[in-house]
Amino acid sequence: MTWNPDSDVVEVARGPEPGGLGGAYRVFGETLRGLKTSFMRVVEGTHTVEYPEEKIPVYPRWRGRHKLHKFEDTGLEKCVGCSLCAAACPADCIRVVAAENTDENRVSGGERYAAVYEINMSRCIFCGYCEIACPFDAITMGSDFELADYNRSDLIFTKEMLLAEPMVRTPLRAEGE
Amino acid sequence: MTALVAAPLGAVNYAEPWWAQLIKAFLIFAIGFSLVPLVLLYERKLLGRFQNRPGPNRVGVYGSMQPLADIGKLLFKEQFKPRGAIGWLFVAAPIISMVAALATMPLIPFSNRPQDIFGTPVGLYGLDSEIGLLIFFAFSAIGSYGILLGGWSSVSKYSFLGAMRGAAQLISYEAAQGLALLGVVMTTGSLSLSAIVDQQGDQHVWFLVPQIVGAFIFFVATLAEINRTPFDLLEADSELVGGFMTEYGGGRFALYYVAEYVHLIVAGAMFSTLFLGGWHIPFWQGAPGFIDPFVVLAKTLVVVSVIIWIRATLPRLRYDQLMSFGWKILLPLATLNALVTALFVVAPWS
């Protein structure tokens, strides 16, 4: 039944009237159809991911716990303590205190380095702006999302924690998966 | 001690010592109570499968301790009572409900052959009465008192509504349930449950085939009698909070819950006794006697699974639909079924 714009009468498709013998027959048929539908769910099997034992791999662009990076060849930190990440952070959860590199104590590749680098994970909203703001790719978002803890003070991640290679707790989805 | 031998009961003619009957009474209670957590877990697992999820699987191996955890939680909770509730009725109602449910357990015959246990012949049933079916109906009617009194005595809108719905629903479906069985009773000529099963063995066909209409009506009416979906208007979680058990908590709620699942088991066993040939296995006449109870249990499991299947499928009926279905469809159909069966029973050509 196609709509004819020239016609003044709009036809409406209606289902059969409820009640009566036909209604009872249809109810019976529809009940059997429903029983079949729910039985097919048993045949289909379960879709549950049993979380603590089994984890859904995260995508490469997933924004999880932050990581700070070092140069692979020299072992110097990439972070130069410019505080752009702290400026970009909408939740104001990053604290950077910069200090000068000296010849005896060279920590980063630039002139200055981050003497203190803290991220308060209880405030972080995982927006990823710090990663975008960073001119040296010193901070990136990792894949970990299991960050719950019993104390708020334990959720302030220091520079050492962010620099350390995290335990692989979250499977990462391979390219194209 | 020969003076204390109990008189032969019902269709099976042999005497049983009084202590055997005491042990049997205890056993039926124990088995009935231990079947409840099993069915509880089975229902939750199966219902999960119907929804593409595995069901409870955290407590114990495959969730096997889940019902114990549930029951333990309920028993350790505070048993509160609403202010203004009618005290002794409020306490008595769940007990009435559960006693009435458990009282129907011994009626289920598991075998007609007395088993020789340590030299004593023991019948595999609690009570093989000549009026077994009547006792079954009597106790399911008493069970509805537990629901009515519970809803009424807790002085709450939702409880009261649930109880009133329960009163109407149970009374109207009891009529159809009873009439649906008239065909079976007339064909057998007895109200004894073991005689009904024997008749199905003698005529080599289960009552499900000649009494298909009666079986359908009995099944649907039983769903209503044991408050299962789509007839769970007494509880109606989404509209009446919890119906008649709204104000119950802790152990008293557990009693209602246990009664509900005993009803489910008894309904399955009753249906398999009346329509699925009890302990008879099709095309196998010489089955050994010890197998009989397991056959009955297997058939019960099948019926219980179907009831759970229906719960996973159908939504709750509207109240007026429930009433018109009971009075306008089931009752006339049951009457017609009884009439036609009566014609065939007395017909000169048969």
Contacts between the chains, C-beta under 8 A, distances in Angstrom:
chain1	res1	chain2	res2	distance
A	24	B	329	6.8
A	31	B	313	7.6
A	31	B	314	6.8
A	34	B	313	4.6
A	34	B	314	6.6
A	35	B	309	6.5
A	35	B	310	7.3
A	35	B	313	5.2
A	37	B	313	7.3
A	38	B	50	5.0
A	38	B	309	6.6
A	38	B	312	4.8
A	38	B	313	4.4
A	39	B	50	7.9
A	39	B	309	6.9
A	41	B	49	7.3
A	41	B	50	5.3
A	41	B	51	6.5
A	41	B	52	5.5
A	42	B	49	4.8
A	42	B	50	5.9
A	44	B	52	6.3
A	45	B	52	7.3
A	46	B	48	7.6
A	46	B	49	7.0
A	46	B	52	5.5
A	46	B	53	5.5
A	46	B	54	4.9
A	47	B	52	4.9
A	47	B	53	7.4
A	48	B	52	7.6
A	48	B	53	4.9
A	48	B	54	5.5
A	50	B	54	7.8
A	50	B	57	7.8
